[in-house]
Amino acid sequence: MGTATILALETSCDETAVAILRGRELLASEVASQTAAHESYGGVVPEVASRNHLVHAPRVLNSAVERAGIALEEVDCFAATSGPGLATSLMIGASIAKGLALGLRKPYLAVNHLEGHLLSPFFPREDAIEPNVSLVVSGGHTLLIEVRGLGDYRLLGQTVDDAAGEAFDKVAKMLGLSYPGGPEIERRARHGDDARFEFPRSMLDSGDHNFSFSGLKTSVRYALAKLSATSRPGERLNPKIIEDICASFQGAVIEVLVRKTIAAAKTRRTSLVTLSGGVSCNKELRGQLAAACHEAGLRALAAPNALTTDNAAMIAFAAALRFARGLVSGVAEEIDPNLALA
């Protein structure tokens, strides 16, 4: 990977992040979260996100440079997420990185947000990316990717409707839990009975590597309607019932994710399975996938917890690997909100 110094920005959604990587040493990784700004809406509002990026970006950039203890002139390459994501958010990070690259006469690298997640389990290794089948699971994506090497990816399967993280957030909203819903459901599921509600495992035996979570979400809605019909008007659900719903819902999602991933790994005859994305910080998912890999004679490698949610360190890492190969982008390269990985 060399010892180049990379400064990367990540503004694909609602996190304003800047990281500085020198070789395999992460000099700084700063993130300004917007969770509080979007909580009252129950989800990310693009206009609010972009306005907050404009407010946070200068401060986060200065903080990262100060923490790294370097001058901007020492940066060898500036990078930014170019997609997929919210157009108005992507433009801010990319514009800042391009401006710095032009002003300091340094190269610019546009990085696919999904590639950042995909490669994050290998951070901060200097050796080559090993061939693997990767499960990338977040609020916006649920993907199974065959990784043959840097930039050599094959899409094996994806969700046909809701992403797993999106389903977590929507079910949490149904239950009256705070945003973001994933951590809240995980917390309550620890005390629940995952066998109390029989929620569907959609597409588990579909014969392909695709996912579906919309039916599961609908099943939770029906279960809640049935419970409401037997309750007094205005009566809130018993906390124990909420815990059981969370455990049963989470169990259904994880079973599908794990079994589909193991099946894909066996089909592609790989010995390594990797896990990344925001939902990959779920301890139950990490544990069950690791156990299933061990039972199947496979190795499991998950992204470090700090790199599971949106961050610029993973973007800097992907950029560093590409820069070491002599790959750069033109500053005229535009963002692509629908940028594909494979």
C-alpha positions in Angstrom: 0.0 0.0 0.0 3.0 2.3 0.3 3.4 5.3 2.6 1.4 7.8 0.7 -0.7 10.2 2.8 -4.4 10.2 1.8 -7.0 12.7 3.0 -10.6 11.5 2.4 -14.0 12.9 2.9 -17.2 10.9 3.3 -20.6 12.8 2.9 -22.8 10.2 1.2 -25.7 10.5 3.6 -25.9 12.2 7.0 -22.4 11.8 8.5 -19.7 14.4 7.8 -16.4 12.5 8.0 -12.8 13.3 7.3 -9.9 10.9 7.7 -6.1 11.1 7.1 -4.2 7.8 6.4 -0.4 7.5 6.0 0.5 4.1 4.8 -1.4 1.8 7.2 -1.4 4.4 10.1 -4.6 6.2 10.6 -3.5 9.7 11.7 -7.0 11.0 12.1 -10.7 10.0 11.7 -13.3 12.6 12.6 -17.0 12.2 12.2 -19.8 14.7 12.9 -23.1 12.9 13.4 -26.5 14.3 12.4 -28.6 11.7 14.2 -30.1 14.3 16.5 -31.0 16.6 13.5 -33.0 13.8 11.8 -34.5 12.0 14.8 -37.7 14.0 14.8 -38.3 13.0 11.2 -37.7 9.3 11.8 -35.2 9.2 8.9 -32.7 11.2 6.9 -34.0 14.4 5.2 -31.7 15.2 2.2 -32.0 19.0 2.5 -31.3 18.9 6.2 -28.3 16.6 5.6 -26.7 18.8 3.0 -27.2 22.0 5.1 -25.5 20.3 8.0 -22.6 19.1 5.9 -21.9 22.7 4.9 -21.9 23.6 8.5 -19.8 20.7 9.8 -17.3 20.1 7.0 -14.9 23.0 7.6 -14.7 22.2 11.3 -14.3 18.5 10.8 -11.6 19.0 8.2 -9.6 21.4 10.4 -10.0 19.0 13.3 -8.6 16.1 11.3 -5.7 18.0 10.0 -4.9 19.3 13.5 -5.2 15.8 15.0 -3.0 14.3 12.3 -0.3 16.9 13.0 0.4 17.6 9.3 0.1 20.4 6.8 -2.3 20.0 3.9 0.7 20.3 1.6 1.9 17.0 2.9 -1.1 15.1 1.6 -0.3 13.1 -1.5 -3.8 12.5 -2.7 -7.3 13.8 -1.8 -10.3 11.5 -2.1 -14.0 11.6 -1.6 -17.0 9.4 -1.8 -18.6 9.8 -5.3 -21.6 7.6 -4.8 -23.9 5.9 -4.2 -25.7 8.3 -1.8 -27.7 11.5 -1.6 -26.7 13.8 -4.5 -26.7 17.0 -2.5 -24.6 15.4 0.2 -22.2 13.8 -2.1 -21.5 17.0 -3.9 -20.2 18.7 -0.8 -17.5 16.2 0.1 -16.5 15.7 -3.5 -16.3 19.5 -4.1 -14.1 20.1 -1.1 -11.7 17.3 -2.0 -11.5 18.5 -5.6 -10.9 22.0 -4.5 -8.1 20.9 -2.3 -6.6 18.8 -5.0 -6.7 21.6 -7.5 -5.4 24.2 -5.1 -2.5 22.1 -4.0 -1.9 20.5 -7.4 -2.4 17.0 -6.0 -4.2 14.0 -7.5 -7.9 13.4 -6.8 -9.6 10.0 -6.3 -13.3 9.3 -6.5 -14.2 6.4 -4.3 -17.3 4.1 -4.4 -18.9 4.2 -0.9 -19.7 0.5 -1.2 -16.1 -0.3 -2.0 -15.1 1.4 1.1 -17.4 -0.9 3.1 -16.3 -3.9 1.0 -12.6 -3.5 1.8 -13.0 -2.3 5.4 -12.6 -5.8 6.9 -9.0 -5.8 5.6 -8.1 -2.4 7.2 -5.3 -1.6 7.9 -3.5 -4.6 6.3 -0.9 -3.9 3.6 -1.1 -7.2 1.9 -3.4 -8.0 -1.1 -7.1 -8.2 -0.6 -8.0 -11.9 -0.4 -10.6 -13.4 -2.6 -13.9 -13.7 -0.5 -17.6 -13.6 -0.5 -18.7 -10.4 1.2 -22.0 -9.5 2.9 -22.5 -5.8 2.9 -25.5 -4.9 5.0 -26.6 -1.4 5.9 -29.5 1.0 5.9 -29.5 1.4 2.2 -27.9 -1.9 0.9 -28.0 -5.6 1.4 -25.5 -7.2 -1.0 -23.6 -10.4 -1.5 -20.4 -9.7 -3.5 -17.7 -12.0 -4.8 -14.4 -10.3 -4.4 -11.6 -11.5 -6.6 -9.2 -8.6 -5.9 -9.1 -4.9 -5.8 -11.7 -3.5 -8.3 -12.7 -7.0 -9.4 -16.1 -7.6 -8.0 -19.1 -9.7 -9.0 -22.6 -9.1 -7.7 -24.1 -12.4 -6.4 -27.3 -11.2 -4.8 -29.1 -8.2 -3.3 -32.4 -7.2 -1.7 -35.3 -7.0 -4.0 -37.1 -4.5 -1.7 -36.1 -3.2 1.7 -32.5 -3.3 2.8 -32.0 -5.0 6.2 -31.1 -1.8 8.0 -34.1 -0.1 6.5 -36.3 -2.9 7.8 -34.8 -2.5 11.3 -35.6 1.3 11.2 -39.1 0.8 9.9 -40.0 -1.9 12.5 -38.5 0.2 15.3 -40.7 3.1 14.2 -43.8 0.8 14.3 -42.8 -0.1 17.9 -42.4 3.5 18.9 -38.6 3.1 19.4 -36.1 5.9 18.9 -34.2 6.6 15.7 -32.0 5.0 14.5 -33.9 1.8 15.1 -31.2 -0.8 14.6 -29.3 -0.3 17.9 -32.6 0.0 19.8 -34.0 -3.3 18.4 -30.7 -5.0 19.2 -30.7 -3.7 22.7 -34.2 -4.9 23.5 -33.8 -8.2 21.6 -31.2 -9.2 24.2 -33.9 -9.7 26.8 -36.6 -11.1 24.4 -37.8 -14.5 23.3 -36.9 -15.0 19.6 -39.3 -17.9 19.3 -42.4 -16.1 20.6 -43.4 -14.8 17.1 -43.1 -16.8 14.0 -42.0 -14.3 11.4 -41.2 -15.3 7.8 -37.8 -16.1 6.4 -38.4 -14.7 3.0 -36.5 -16.1 0.0 -34.6 -18.5 2.2 -35.1 -21.3 -0.3 -35.4 -19.2 -3.5 -32.5 -20.9 -5.2 -30.6 -17.6 -5.7 -28.6 -15.2 -3.5 -31.2 -12.4 -3.3 -33.0 -11.1 -0.2 -36.4 -9.7 0.7 -37.4 -8.1 4.0 -40.6 -6.3 3.0 -42.8 -9.3 3.9 -41.1 -9.6 7.2 -41.8 -6.0 8.0 -45.5 -6.5 7.0 -45.7 -9.5 9.2 -44.6 -7.5 12.2 -47.3 -4.9 11.3 -49.9 -7.6 11.3 -48.7 -9.0 14.6 -48.9 -5.5 16.1 -52.4 -5.0 14.7 -53.6 -8.3 16.3 -52.1 -7.3 19.6 -53.8 -3.9 19.5 -57.1 -5.5 18.7 -57.0 -7.4 22.1 -55.8 -4.3 24.1 -57.8 -1.6 25.6 -57.9 1.7 23.6 -54.8 3.7 24.2 -53.1 0.9 26.1 -49.3 0.7 25.3 -47.7 -2.6 24.5 -46.1 -4.5 27.4 -42.3 -3.9 27.4 -41.8 -7.7 27.4 -43.9 -8.1 24.3 -41.8 -5.4 22.6 -38.6 -7.3 23.6 -40.0 -10.5 22.2 -41.0 -8.9 18.9 -37.5 -7.3 18.6 -35.9 -10.7 19.3 -38.1 -12.6 16.9 -37.7 -10.0 14.1 -34.0 -9.7 14.6 -33.7 -13.5 14.6 -35.5 -13.8 11.3 -33.3 -11.2 9.6 -30.1 -12.7 10.9 -31.0 -16.3 9.9 -31.7 -15.2 6.3 -28.5 -13.2 6.1 -26.3 -15.9 7.6 -27.7 -18.9 5.7 -27.7 -17.0 2.3 -24.1 -15.9 2.9 -22.9 -19.4 3.7 -24.7 -20.8 0.7 -23.1 -18.2 -1.6 -19.6 -18.9 -0.1 -20.1 -22.6 -0.8 -21.3 -21.9 -4.3 -18.3 -19.8 -5.1 -16.0 -22.2 -3.4 -14.3 -19.5 -1.3 -12.6 -20.1 2.0 -13.2 -16.5 3.4 -16.4 -14.7 4.2 -16.3 -10.9 5.1 -18.9 -8.8 6.8 -19.3 -5.0 6.6 -21.8 -2.1 6.6 -23.7 -0.4 9.4 -25.8 -3.4 10.4 -22.6 -5.4 10.7 -22.0 -3.8 14.1 -24.9 -6.0 15.4 -23.2 -8.4 17.8 -25.7 -11.2 17.3 -25.2 -11.0 13.5 -21.4 -11.1 13.9 -21.6 -13.9 16.4 -23.9 -16.1 14.3 -22.1 -15.5 11.1 -18.7 -16.4 12.7 -20.2 -19.6 14.2 -21.8 -20.6 10.9 -18.5 -20.0 9.1 -16.6 -22.1 11.6 -19.1 -24.9 11.3 -18.8 -24.8 7.5 -15.0 -24.8 7.6 -14.8 -21.2 6.4 -12.9 -18.2 7.8 -14.8 -15.1 8.9 -13.5 -11.5 8.9 -15.7 -8.6 10.0 -15.0 -4.9 9.6 -13.6 -3.2 12.8 -16.5 -1.8 14.8 -15.3 1.8 14.2 -15.5 1.2 10.5 -19.0 -0.3 10.3 -21.1 2.9 10.1 -20.3 5.6 7.5 -16.8 7.0 8.0 -13.9 8.4 6.0 -11.3 6.0 7.2 -12.6 3.2 4.9 -12.7 5.7 2.0 -9.1 6.7 2.7 -8.1 3.0 2.8 -9.8 2.2 -0.5 -8.2 5.3 -2.0 -4.8 4.3 -0.7 -5.0 0.8 -2.3 -6.0 2.4 -5.6 -3.4 5.1 -5.4 -0.7 2.5 -4.8 -1.8 0.9 -8.1 -1.4 4.3 -9.9 -5.1 4.9 -10.2 -6.4 8.4 -10.0 -9.6 10.2 -11.1 -10.0 13.5 -13.0 -11.5 16.4 -11.0 -14.1 16.5 -13.8 -15.5 13.2 -12.7 -19.0 13.7 -11.4 -20.8 12.2 -8.5 -23.3 9.4 -9.2 -26.1 8.9 -6.6 -26.8 5.5 -8.1 -23.2 4.4 -8.6 -22.9 0.6 -8.9 -20.2 -1.5 -7.4 -20.3 -4.5 -9.8 
